[in-house]
Amino acid sequence: MTFWRKRGTERVSVGGDSSYSAVGPYSSVVVHQPSPQGEFAIGWPLEVGAVPALASAFQPRTGLRERIDAVREEGGTAVLTQVLSGGGGVGKSQLAASYAAQAVAEGVDLVVWAPAGELQQVVTRFAEAGVRVAAPGVTGADPEADARAFLAWLATTSRRWLVVLDDITDPGAVEGWWPVSRTGSGWVLATTRLHDARLTGGGRRRVSVDVYEAGEAAAYLRARLADEGGLADGAVDELAEELGHLPLALGHAAAYMINHGLGCGAYLELFRGSRSIAEVLPPSADAEGYGRQIATTLLLSLDAVEAADPAGVARRVLGLAALLDPAGHPEALWRTKAVLEYLGGCEAAATLRALHRYALLTCDAGVVRMHALTARAVREATSVEDMRAMAVGAADGLYEIWPYPDQPHRDLAAVLRANTEALAGTAGGYLWDPTGHLVLYAIGYSLLDAGLIDAATDYWGEFAGASVRILGADHPYTLEATANLAVAHWRAGRSAEAIALEERVLAVRTRVLGPEHVHTLRSKSNLASSYRQAGRLVEATELMEQVLADHERLFGPEHHGSISARSNLVVHYYEAGQLTEAVAFGERALADSEHAYGADDPRTLMTRHSLSTVYHYAGRLGEAVDLEERVLADRVRVLGADHPHTALARASLAMSYWELGPRDPARDLLAQAVAELTRLLGPEHPDTVKYRKSLTALRAPSRPLWRRILRR
């Protein structure tokens, strides 16, 4: 049956493509600039992402496909989205991939496959698609804006398209990102393990997906074993029934039988004679209702891998992988010192290949993935002591490959955050023994550095609360989490909340650590910055001068704390109108920062930005523009176009362009920056408000107070 509505009521079909969050050794995603020649230069049809390959002996599931097509027919033009909902291992993604493969074969104009475990993955894929189709408004510089432009293009294009959203885990996150087609030429297919009302309505209909029919399960085994010399013996139907007709369990079993030349009858005896399920899977464990089949087939395959694994680390490799994000983690994790130590010095490459051969995980293009249901069965068959060692090994390895700063490696940072969050969800309790693991802090720092302020605020708030419960309110790690929650509030422009937290942290650190401890001095510096943001400039400057004097006395003028305090004072001085001091401090701080951190370090970029602002205030516009142009280019390259600091650099450059002329381009540049700040920081953030007022003044330059409004 065909299932595409082509311009009128005629039906045609679809084509597909999918990829996951972790691509390549460090999960890099390359976004190409849109063609300036427009749509006519595009080589239709297009595939964006990589559709998963269909499994060997894939079953077409005719009856289920007829139900899906019937649901689509029932809704006429209104039903544009089918949500395939069912437990893990029942073949939802494979079914979606089969539709995509059919679409490719039939020449559908566009197929997009987007992993939907996290919203960021969806936005990245949609932005890439927007660039590929040259959607109006796409620049290739702002992923979220490009993704929105792509959705607008989908809604109105007459070209045939399919978008697959694979494995939705949070219906609230994807709300507002569902594609629609007003022309009837598009279709959306989603997969999920959830039965959530938010996944239906608004043109979306749910189709339940269960295990294979009995005939399909037997047909799968016969087709998979067809070239293996009689392995598909008279016990095919009985084995299929014993495995619950579950596609994932059938895949485990078939891989084992092929690797060992074992017929269905012999495998069935092994399956039934396997060690007790209570040992393999605790009675309280559900594993989505398929625990027995998955746990037993997994156990048999794992025994086989261990027998063929000279390093003897298969169980440990499988256990560690089961704690991480099913969407994939970098294979580089297995080469870290921490993981090698956990494996007793044994390299994991050969073991990963063996586990791949037995279908227990996949290892491809630098990415290691494990099906969520397989991972759950592994975890539930793992002892507490083994789980603790696995969790710590995984956390140590993730922290080891986490770059600092991570802004130049945005895609890797997103993958590491996803994997650390998965680890915290599966084995988080072991990461608090005896105190919070450093990788848990890395998530929060990464969110702050990426400019994801709302997410950072939520994370540090939850983390600080957990730290209070586990470690106590005055524990140094709790104070660190609370201090970072204050930083998140400060970044969001919530000065009052930041000051309240920072004053409490400073008081405790002064009492517990002493007034000259480096953490106490950092608390003073943060509090000074919040005082400045709140307009308490005299207190702020006095406190920051004290911080600088203490750092230089205790640690020397070249210490990173001294450099940071000197750089912070640049902002304090120019806001107080002390331009001579601001220029002197700014030039020295920039030289120190370049020497200590390098020219591209985000701290150096911040100091360079501050100095450019001082030059502007001092009337040295030529020097200001030179620095601002460099800062903007560097921040786009290092932090990305969709970062608040990049938007602030664009706003500063626009102000200097305005004074130098011509003014129309300057006004357009500032309008772009204000739009970005509004989206990234919110309409009420102090920086957004300041530059929005400046833009209003620029649009009415004859007003006598415009220059004062512009710079206040």
N, C-alpha and C positions, 0 to 999 in steps of 0.2 A: 504493500500500500504506500502511496505517496502522501506527504503530509505538509506540503508547502502551499501557501496561498500566493500566487504570483500575479500581482497588480490587479487582477480581478478576482473571480471566485475559483479560477483554475488552480489545481493542486500540483505542486512539484516538490522536490526534496531538499535536503540540507548537507552541509559539510563542515568538518571540524578540526579542532586544534587545541592542545592544553599544555600548561606547564605549571610547575610548583614554585613555592617561595624560595627554595634553595636550588639555584642553578649554577653549575660550574663549581670549581673548588672553593670559591668563597661566595657563591650565590650572587654573582654580579648580574645585573640586568642592564643591557645597553639600549637606550632609547634613541632612535634616529630622528634627526630633524625632519620636519615635514617638507615635502617637495614643493618648491615655489611655483611649479608649473600647474598645480591643482590636480583635480580628479582625473583629468584625461591622461595624465602621465602614470597613473597607477596600474600595475599589472594584475588586473582582476583575473580569477578569484584570489582572495587572500585568506591565509590562516594566521591567526595571532595566538601564540602559545603553542603547546605541543599536545595533541590528543594522545592519551595513553594507548599503547598498542593493545589490540584485542588479545586476550589470552589464547594460548593454544587450545584448539577444539572448542572455541567459544560457541555457546548455544544461542540461537537467535531469539528464543523465548517468545514465540509467535503469539501465544495467548496473552501474555503481559503487554506486548507491543500493541495488540489490538485494543486492549483496555486504555492504554495511553492515547492512542489515536482517537478512540471513541470519546474520551473526555474532551479532547481538543475539538472534535466535531460538534459536541453538545453545546459548547459555548459560542460557536460562530466566531465572529470577529472579536468578541469580548475576551475570550480566554486565550491569552497570549503566552501563559506560563504554566508549565507542569512541574510540580515539585515531587520528585521521586523520594519517598520516605520509607525507611526500613532499617532493620538492625545491621550491625557491622557484618561484613562478609557475605551479604546476600547478592552482591553484584550490581549495585546501583550505578557506580561509576563506569563499569564495563558496559552497562546498558546505554548510558549516556554516550559513551565513546562509540558504540555501534551506530547510534543515530548520526553522530558527527562524521563517522567514516562513510556512511551512506550519503551524507550531504556532500562530502568532498567528491565522491564518485559522480554525483549528479551536477557538479559544477556550480553550487550555490556561491554567491558573490563573496560572502564574508562569514567566517566561522571564528569565534573567539572562545577559548577555553580558559576560564579563570578559577584558580584555586580560591575557595571562599572561607577558609578557616579563620582568616583575619581580614578586616576591612582594608588594611593597607595593601594586601595582595590583590584585592579586587580593583582598587584605585590604580595601582601600578599597571595592571593588565589593560584596563580601560584607557589609561593615558597612552600606552603603547599603541593600542588600536586606533585611537584618535589621530596619532601621528601617521600611522600607516595609511589611513583612508583620507588624510588631509582634510579632516573635519574643519569647518569654519571656526575661527577663534583659537585653534590649537597653535601653540608656540614651541612646544618641546621643552619649555623651561619650567612650567608649573604643573606638576602631575595632577593635582586635584582639579585645577581649572581645565586642563586638557581632558580629564576624565568626564567632567560635566559637559564639555563641548561634544565629546563623543556620544554621550547619551542623547543630546539634542539632535545630533546627526541621525542616530538610529531611529528616533521618533518620526522623522520626516522623510527619510530616504525611501525611494521606491526599489532600491536594490534588495535582493533577498539576503537574509542574514540569520544566523543562529548564534546565540550566546549561551554558554554552559557555565553555571555557577556550581562548582563541585565542592561538596562537603561543607555546607553552611553549618556553623556551630553556634552562631549568635544572631538570631533573627533581628534583634534590635539594631545591631551594627550595620546590617545591609539595608535597613529601611531607608528609603530615599535613593537607593542605588539600583533599583530594579529597572531594567530597560523596558521600554514600551515601544509599540509600533502603531502609529496612527494610520499608516497606509495598508496595514495587513500583510506586509511583506516580511515580517520578522517573527521570531519565536525564541522563547527563553525556556531552557531546561535546567532545573536545579536538582541537586541531590543533598540529602541530609539524613541523619539518624534521629532527628527530632520529630515529635508530633506536637507542634506548637501552632496555636491559632494565628500567630503573627505571620506564618508562612502561607496563609490562605487569605482570600479576599483580594480586592483590587485587581481582578483579572487573573488570580492565581488559583490553581486547583491541585489538590494533593492526590497522588496515586500511590497506594501502598505497594511496596515491593517485598516479597517474601522469598523463601528458598526456592530452588528449582522444583518443578513438577517431577514426579517419579520418573517419567519417561525421559525428561531432559537430563536428569542427573545420570541415569544409565547411559544415555547417548553421549554425554560428555566423557565418561570413562572409556567407552568404546572408541570414540574418536581420538582421545588423547593417547590411548594405548595401541592404536591400530597398527603402527609400524614396529611394534615391539615383540613380535613373534609369540603370539598366544597368551600374552598377559591378561587380555580381556577374556577370562574364562567364564565358566558357568556361574560364578559367584558375583558377577557384576551387579545385578539387581539387589542382591542381599547386602553387598558392601555399600552401595549407594544409600540404601535405607538405613544401615547402621550409622552412616555419617550424617544422617539427618537431611540429606539432599542439599547440604550447605555448600555453596560454590567454593568458599575459601578452604574448607576441610577437604573437599574433593581435590583441590589443587595441591594441597600438602601431600595427600595420599598418592596422587598420580606421580608427583616428582620423586617420591620415595621408591615407588614400584619400578619406575624407569631406571633410576640410579642403581637398583639392586637386582634388576631382572626378576622381580617377584610378581606372581600372578595375584589376581584379586582374592582368590581363596586363601592363599598363604598370608596375604596382608591382613585379611579379616581375622585369621587366627592370632596374628601378632596384636592386632587392635584389641581383640577381646581378652587377650592374655596380658595386656600391659599392666603395669603396676597400678594399684588402686587409685580411683579418681580422688578419693579423700587425700591421698598423698600428692597427686598432681594438681588438684584444684580444691581449695578448702570448701566445705559444704555450704558456707555462707556466701560464696562467690557466685555471681550470676553469669558474668561474661555475656550479657545480652541474650540469655536463653540458649546459647550454643556452646556452653563451657566444656561439656564432656567431649564433643567431637573435636573441637579445636585443641583442647589441652592434650588429648590422646594422640592425635596425628602429629602435633607439635613435638610431643615427647619421643615418639618413634623416630621422627626426622632428626631431632636433636641427638638422640643416641647414635644415629648413623653418622652425623657430622662429627661427633666426638671421636668415633672410632677411626675416622679418616683424617682427623686433625692432628698433625704431629706436634703442634704447639700446646694442645690440650686446653685451649682457652675459649672454646665455642660457647659454653654456657655463660661465661662471664661477658663475652662480647654481646651475645643476644640479650642478656639481662640489662646491660648498660644502654643498649640501643632502645630497649623497650621503655625507658624512662623519658625519652626525648620526643620531639614533635613528629607525629606521623607524616607530616608534609615534607620532612627531610631535614637532615643536619649535614654540615660540611664533612666530607671524608677526612679533611685535615685534622679533625678532632682526634682521629685514631693514631696520628703521628705525634701527638703532644707528649711531653715528658711525663705529665701526670697520668695519662691513660696507659702509657707504656709501663709505668711503675705499677699501676693497678693490675696489669696483665702479667706482672712478674718479669718484665723485660722482653716479652714476646711481641713481635710485630703482628698486627691484626690483618694484614692484607689478604693472606691466604685463607684465613678463617672467614673473612667477609665473603670471599668468592665461594667458599663451600656453603655458607648459609644461603647465599644467592642461588646456588644450584639446587638446593632443596626447597626453594620458594619460601624461606622463612623471613627473608628481607630482600630488598633490591639494592644493588650498588651500581650506579650508572652515572657517568659524566661528573664524577666528584661529589655525588650526593648519595647519602644512605637513607633509605626509607623502610619503614615497617608498617604493615597494616595495623590499624588501631586495635582490632580484635585479637590479632596475634600478640601484640604488645601487652594487651590486658591479660591474656592467658599466661604469658611469661611472668608478668609481675605477680600474679596471684599464686604462682607455683614457686616463688622465690622466698627464701627464709628472711627473717628480720635482719640477721647479721649480714647476709649477702647483700640485701637491699641497702643497708647502711654503707657498705664499702662501694657499691655501684654508684650510689647517689653522690658520695664525696668524690669519687673518681671522675664522674661526669661533670660535676661542678668545677673541679680543679681544671679539667681539660677545657671547658668552655671559657673559663676565666683566662686561661693561658693564651687562647687564640683571639681573645677580645682585644682589638687594637685600641690604643689611646694616643691621641683622641680618635674617636670612631666616626666623626662627621665625614671625613673623606671616604669612608667605606660604608655608605648608608645602607646598601642592600645587605651586606654582611651583618651590620649592626641589627637590622630588623630580624634577620634569621636567628642571630644569637639571642635576641630578646625573646623571640617565640619559643626557642628551645629551652631557655632558662625558665620561662613561665611554665612550660610543660613539665619540666623537671620539678619545679616547686609544687605543681599540682599533683604529681604522682608520688613524690618522695620528699616533700617540703619539710616534714618534721625532722628528717635527718640532717638538714642543712642548718638547723639551729642548735646543733650539739657540738661544742658547748655554747657557741654564740653564732650569730648570723654569718653565713658564708659570704665572702667578698663578692661572689657573683650576683648575690641578691642586691647588693648595692650598685653593681654595674648596670643593672636594668634601669634603676632610677636615674643614675648619672647620664645614661644614654638617652633617656627620654628628655631630660633637661637639655642636653647638648643638641638634640635633634629639633628643639623648639616645640615639642609636643607637650605644651604646658598643662593642659587639662589632664592628660593621661599621667603626667609626672605628679601632679597634685594628688590625684586619686591614689597613685601607687605609694608615694611617700606617706600619705595619711594612713593607709592600711598597714604599711610596713612599720611605721612608728607605733601604731596601736598594738601590733603583734609583739613588737620589741618590749613595750611596757609590760605586757602580760607575761612574757617569757623571761625577760632579763631584769625588769624593774625600771622605774622611771628615771633613776639617776645613773643607770649604767652608761658607760661611754658610747656604746653602740646605739643605745636608744637616743642619746643626745645628738649623735651624728645624724640619725634618721630624722629627728625633729628639726635639726638645723637645715636639712635639705628640704623638708616640707616648707620651712620659712622661705628658702630660696625660691621654691616654686610659687609661693604667694607673691614674693617680690617681683618675679618675672611676669606674673599676671597683673601687676599693678595694684595688688591688695596690700598696701603699706601697713595698715593697722594690724592685720592678721600677722604679717611678717614681723613687725616690731614686737608684738606680744610674745610670740614664740622665741624670738632672738634674745629678748631681755631675760626670759626664764632660762634659756640655755646658757647665756653668759653668766648668770648668777650661780648656777649649779657648777659650771666648769671652773669658775673662779674659786668656789669653795672646795671642790673635789680635786681639781688638777693644779690649782694655783694660778695667780694672775699672769705669770710669765710663760705658761705652757703654750705651745704652738697652737693648739686647738682653741685655747682661750683667746689668743690674739686673733685667730680667724673669726671667732664669734664677734669680737669687737669690730672687725672690718666689715662683716656683713651687717651688723647693726648700724654702723655709720652710713652704709649705702642706703639702708631703709630710711634712716632719718633724712637723708638728702632727698629721696624720692617723695617723702611726706612734706618737704618744704622746710624742714628744721635744719637749715644750712649751716648755721653757726655751730650747733652741737655736732653736726655731722663732720665738719671740717676739723674741729678740735679733736674729736675722737680718732679720725683717720690720721692726723698728724702724730697723735700719741702712738698709734699702731706702728707707723713708720719708724718713729724714734726707738720704740721697744725692739722691733725686728733688727734694726741696724746695730743696736747695742748688744743684743743677745746673740745674733747669728751672722752679723756682717752685712754690708751694703749689697752684696751680690746674691744673697739668699733669695729664693723664689718668693718668700713672703715679703721681703723688702721691695723686690721688683713689683709685685702685685700692689702693695700699698702706694708706691710711687705712681704707678699707673692710675690707680683710683683717685689719687689727689689731683690729677690733671682735670678730671671732671669737676671736682669740688671747686677748684680755683677758678675755672672759666665761668662756672655758674655764679660764683661770687664776684665776678668782674675783675679778678686778679690775673690779667692776661699775661703779664711778664712772667710771673711764677708758673702759670699754666704752660707756657711755651717751653720754659727751661726744663720743667719736670717732664713734659711730654717728650721732648727730644731725647732726654737721657733715658727715660723709661723705654722708648722704642729701641734705642741702641742696646740696652740691657736685655730686652725681651728677644730681639733677634739673635743675640749672642747666646742666650741661655736656652731658648726653645726652638729657634729656627724661624725663617721668614714666613712659613705657611701655618705655623701653629695658631689655633683659634685665639689664644691669649695675645699673640703678637698682632693678629688682625684687629683685635679689640683696641689695643693701644694705638695702632696706626689710625684707626677710625677716630679715636679721641683727639689725637694730634691734628688730624685734618679739620676737625670741628674748631679747635683752638685757632688754627690758622685762619679759618673763615671769620671768626669773631674778631681777630686781630687785623682784618683787612688784607690779609695775604692770600687773595683769592686764587691766584695762579697756582701757588703751592698747595692750597686746599684742594683744588680740582685734580691736580696730579695725584695726590694721595687718595682722594675719594674714588677716582676711576680705578686705581689699582686695588683698593679695598673691595669695591663692588665685583670686579673681575675675579679676585681671589676668593671671595666668599661664595660666588656662584660655583666656582670650581671645587672649593674645599667643603663648604657646608651644604651646597645645593641651592637651586633657585627658590625652593619652597621652604626657606628658613627665615624666622623673624629677623635675625641679624642681617641677612641679605636685603630684606625689605627696608630696614633702617639705613643701610648703606645707600640704597637707591634714593631714599628720601633726602638724605644729606647732600648727595650729588645734585639732585634736582634743585635744591635751594641755592647751591653755588652757581649752577647753570643760569638760574633766574637772574642773579645779580650781574653775571657776565653777558647774558644774552646769547642767542635769541631766546625769547621768552615762551613762545608756544611749545617747543619741544620740552622745555623745563616743566611747564604746567602739565603736559601729558605724562611725563615721567613721575611727577609727584602724585598725580591721580592714580597711576598704576601702583605706586608704593602705598598709598592710603588704602586702596582696595585690598592689597595683600595684608597690610597690618590689621585691617578690620577682620579679615578672614582668619588670620593666624593668631592674633592676640585678643580679638574681640573689640567691639565698638567703644567700650568704656575704658580701655587700657590707656594710661597716661600718654604713651607715645602715639597711639592712634588719635586721641583727642587733640594733641599738640599739632600733629601734621594735618589733621582735617581742618583745624582752624587756619593753618598756614595756606592750605589749598583754597579755602574760602577767600582769604586775603589776596592770593594771587589772581583769583578770578575777578577781583575788583581792585586793581592796583592803584586806582586814583584815590582810594580812601586814605586820609591823612595818617591814620594809625597803622597802616598795613605793615610797615617795617617792624613796629613794636610787637604786633600780634604774631608776625612771622617768626620772631626769634625768642618769644618769651617761654 
